Each structure stands twice: as C-alpha cells, then as structure tokens.
C-alpha cells in the first residue's frame, strides 16, 4: 500500500523546488517567444540570407532530441569554447529549452501569420503603412490570438521538459524527487507525488489558457 | 490632378494592359466599366502600387513617379495621396470601427491619438455609423463594414479615392446604403475612380465613363453619351448584354 504519511511529509519538501522549475520554464518561454517571432517574421517576409538561416535552425532544433541538445550545450560546448566551462546546468537547460521550443513555436506563429486574410495586408499598405507597422499593429496582434492555444501547449510542454534538467545535475523538482526517493526507497510514493504536482501546475495553466482565449476572442464575437 | 501615362502591367509574360493613358482633374468622378478580366481592378491597384506597374508614369497632385524607378519612399508618398476601397472591405479585424478609421491618421500621418479619434468620430457621423464606433468588424453587417472601409479611405485625406467593385460582394439589401454614401461623396466633389458593374450609379454620378476591354481603354465619354450613343461596337455589345436583363434602355 501507499505510504500516504510519507507523501504528505514529502510534499512541502518538493514544493520548495517548484519555483526553480517555473522560473526556468518562464525565462525560457519568454526568450523562445521573442526568438520564435523573429524567426517567423524572417520566414514570412523571406528576408534574404536570414531566411535560409531560419530554415536550418528550425530544421536542426526540431530534428534532434531535446536531451541530445541539452547534453551538447552542457557537456559538449565547453570543450569547444573554454569560457563556457563555467556554464551552469540551469543556464544550459534554459538555453536548450529556449532554442528547442523556439523552433516549434516559430512554425506555429508563421502559420498564424500566413492565415490572416490578405485583404488586411493590402488595406494597411494602401493607406501608406510600412511593412513593420503592418506587422506590429495588424498582423502580429491577430496572429497572437490564433497561435495562443498552440503556444500555451508548448509552454505546458516546456514546464514538463524542465525535468530533463536533472540530467545536467540541476536539483529542480524532478532532481529533488530523485534524491528523496533514493534515500527512502519509496519510489512509487515519491514519483507519484511529483507527477501529481506537475499535473496540478498544468491544470492551473489550462484554466489560465481558457481565460486568456476568452479575452483574446473579444473582438470576434458576432 | 491625376494622370496615368503609358501604364503597362504584365503577369508572368501575359500582358494585362499596355500603354494606358488616363487623366482626371480635381473633383472629377470617373467610373470604369467593362467585362470581367479586362484589367480594370488591376489598373486601379497599379495607381495605389498594390500592383507594381511594369512601365509608365503616375502623377498625383504634385507627385510624379516613374513606376519603373519608384523607390520605397515614392511608393509610400503615392499611397498617401491615393486611398483604396476594397471589394471585400479589408477591415482590420482586431480594431473597432473607430480604430479602423483612425489607424492611418495615427500611424501614417502621426496625428496625436485624441485628435485622430476626434476626426474619426466626425467621419463616423458622416457615414452614419456614429453609434458603431466601438463595434468590431465581425459584428457589423456587410454594408456597415464597407461604409467603414469608405470611412477609412476618407480619413486618409487623399487626392483621390479608388473604389474597386465596392458593392460586388455585398448582399443585395446592403448595396443601396453603400452607393448612397458614395453619391454623398460625389456631391461633395470628392475625386474618385470607381470600378463597378452598377450601371445606374455610373449614369447618375459619373462625370465620365471609361469602357475597358481586352487590356485597353476602348472609349470614354460622359455617361449620357456613352450609354446612349457608344461609338465602338464592343461598347455597344457590352452595354446590350449588361443592360437588357435589368430593363434599362439599351443603345
């Protein structure tokens, strides 16, 4: 049977590591969003040279496992650039998550941009708006609405993916659980508890996602 | 004063029209008619540089542009002097009626927001949609959306407003309110070029009707002349085909 008393006692211990998990995910999400927007705009506007670079970037980071990328940044890169020897596990994890997820997110943002009907672009240009005004004021706000559900899914995915940071020696939620379980031998209880914590966090976010979508759809009610 | 000289447009080797000359004076209202696919809309889009002409010269007010050599600045300057009304409205879906009208004034003309909103409210008043200032396009009828589209063009304070089949995608019940707004603009002597299939509107409002066919201007004349005594056989043929079913007088 489950040792519920042990789980109850473990809960506050593990929750102390939740902020680090959320911080890593939030910081990586912010950087990934910025990078993904840039990649998407470069792809849509077909900026010479940069477009080719974006394609290669997206192809590589979508085409290789996240764990491989994390190991590359943490264990591999310092060998090449000696100043990176001091890279912490947290930094490497944030970097890896940022690049990995930005590649996926760039494609959803690109699809959202392309999906906005062409007549609005023409209308904006016809009144003398520049390409960048068109992007900032008309296209991106609408693309945000279209892409939000997908981007929130990536954020949820990212929170769960932070657990891979434990393989870089970071004691975040998953790393802490691993250590506790190894000490008590109560693996089932420990991992079940951490699963419930991740689940609860994701549920809260899903609720937030629904609220956000209602807000963003305000302009489209008939 | 607006003039087109030798405007030519090709799409992947196929010539849409060649060497088009057309000029109109301030306050003049021109209606372009003709069969579908003869480049009427493309010609209109060339004036606003939504399509880049392959040759020719465009003059709007004091601005004269060699279309082959037009720089980005030329194009922006040209667009500020020409406003466009689209067949399918092209309203910004993320902006209210008021914002659709004020957007260009704020972003392009750099007016302070409060002033732009004030002017936009005046325009909403003129287009009869003062009560819809805060409505988003999705909640407006087709006719209301197109009136906002016209309001946005009015806000640009351009030398000429170009109308590309403004009533063609409207349900029949909304056509009249859009046409009557256009007539109101005509009374105010707003310079405009209108591509349309509304022959009654052309008769009533146009100073000059231009008939286009097969990539060229076949003839142009005041409506009473063109509709009753067209010179070219192609014009006669077209008018007969389009007017007979509506019970209007046929040349």
Contacts between the chains, C-beta under 8 A, distances in Angstrom:
chain1	res1	chain2	res2	distance
A	116	B	93	8.0
A	119	B	86	5.8
A	119	B	88	5.3
A	119	B	89	7.2
A	119	B	90	3.7
A	120	B	90	5.6
A	120	B	91	7.5
A	120	B	92	5.8
A	120	B	93	6.8
A	122	B	50	5.5
A	122	B	84	7.7
A	122	B	86	6.9
A	122	B	90	6.0
A	123	B	84	7.3
A	123	B	86	6.2
A	123	B	90	3.4
A	123	B	91	7.2
A	123	B	92	7.1
A	123	B	149	7.8
A	123	B	152	7.4
A	124	B	92	7.3
A	125	B	50	6.6
A	125	B	79	6.9
A	126	B	48	5.3
A	126	B	50	6.2
A	126	B	79	6.1
A	126	B	82	7.8
A	126	B	83	7.0
A	126	B	84	3.9
A	126	B	86	7.9
A	126	B	90	7.9
A	127	B	79	6.9
A	127	B	80	7.8
A	127	B	83	6.7
A	127	B	84	7.8
A	127	B	103	7.5
A	127	B	104	3.9
A	127	B	108	6.0
A	127	B	152	6.8
A	127	B	153	7.9
A	127	B	156	5.3
A	128	B	76	5.4
A	128	B	79	4.2
A	128	B	80	4.4
A	128	B	104	6.8
A	128	B	108	4.4
A	128	B	156	7.5
A	129	B	104	7.2
A	129	B	107	5.8
A	129	B	108	6.1
A	130	B	76	7.0
A	133	B	107	5.3
A	133	B	108	7.9
A	137	B	103	7.1
A	137	B	107	6.3
A	138	B	92	5.4
A	138	B	94	7.0
A	138	B	95	8.0
A	141	B	94	4.9
A	142	B	93	6.1
A	142	B	94	5.0
A	145	B	94	7.6
A	218	B	136	8.0
A	219	B	93	6.7
A	219	B	94	5.5
A	219	B	95	7.8
A	219	B	96	7.9
A	219	B	136	4.4
A	219	B	138	6.9
A	220	B	93	7.1
A	220	B	136	7.0
A	220	B	138	5.0
A	221	B	136	7.6
A	221	B	138	6.9
A	221	B	139	6.6
A	222	B	138	5.6
A	222	B	139	5.5
